[in-house]
Amino acid sequence: MAENTITEKIEPRERQEPEIETKFKRLRDEWKRETLYLSNIKQKILHPAYQKIIGMGKPVVPLILMDLKQDHADWSWALSVITDENPIQESDAGKTDKMAEAWLNWGRKQGLLHE
């Protein structure tokens, strides 16, 4: 039996349904707007819009990666929960730019993020 890879489970952004992207963007904008001035990561990741994004599952991973590429927002928790992966070095935990770059590199290796 062939081993499943993450790319077999997640569709690249180009093949996704437009309504998934529309819903993601609406929830992302709500989350960013309503947590803009929060410094507590727990409050940010427990926000209902963030939780709904996680609930959308694997189809939003390429969308999160694209957003992360433009804005190093706090997407690490969502990506880790959805993908069951964690490419972040322990020494980089809490370093937003390094955490974002680790996820972006992971996305490139999975074929989910194209330059």
PyMOL commands that set and color helices and strands:
alter all, ss='L'
color gray80, all
select helices_A, chain A and resi 6-9+13-15+18-35+41-45+48-55+58-70+76-83+90-92+96-109
alter helices_A, ss='H'
color red, helices_A
deselect
rebuild
show_as cartoon
